[in-house]
Amino acid sequence: MRTQSIVHAVLLSLGLAFPAWAGPRALPPLPAPEQDAPPGHASRPPPVLPPAAARGQMLYENHCTACHESVVHIRSRQQVRSLPQLRDQVRRWADYSQLRWSGDEVEEVVRHLDSQYYRFERR
C-alpha cells in the first residue's frame, strides 16, 4: 500500500496520473464546426492578393531569376523590342518551365518587367 502511494505521488508530481478523488480536468471547449452560410453570404472573406506589380515581381523573382538575372533585360542585344514580344516571351518561358500561370499572372509579370526594365508603356 505504501509503495502504491509513493508511485501515485511520483506520477502525480510528473503530471502523468490523476488521483481518483480529483474531478475530471476541465477541457477547453471545442471550436464550433463550420456551417454552410446561407446563399448570398460569404463564409470566408476573399483572399487578399498583393498589388499586381508586387505580385508580378514576386512571380518573377521566385521562378525566373533561378535561370537568369536582370542583366538579360538590359543587355545591348535585346530580343524583346515591344510589349507584345515581351508578353510572348513571358508566356513562352512560363510554358517551357511548366509554371501553369494564368493569363493574369503572365500580365502581372509583363507589367513588372515593363515597369522595371523595358518601359514600353511610356514610349
C-alpha positions, 0 to 999 in steps of 0.5 A: 500500500505504501509503495502504491502511494509513493508511485501515485505521488511520483506520477502525480508530481510528473503530471502523468496520473490523476488521483481518483478523488480529483474531478475530471480536468476541465477541457477547453471547449471545442471550436464550433464546426463550420456551417454552410452560410446561407446563399448570398453570404460569404463564409470566408472573406476573399483572399487578399492578393498583393498589388499586381506589380508586387505580385508580378515581381514576386512571380518573377523573382521566385521562378525566373531569376533561378535561370537568369538575372536582370542583366538579360533585360538590359543587355545591348542585344535585346530580343524583346523590342515591344510589349507584345514580344515581351508578353510572348516571351513571358508566356513562352518561358512560363510554358517551357518551365511548366509554371501553369500561370494564368493569363493574369499572372503572365500580365502581372509579370509583363507589367513588372518587367515593363515597369522595371526594365523595358518601359514600353508603356511610356514610349 
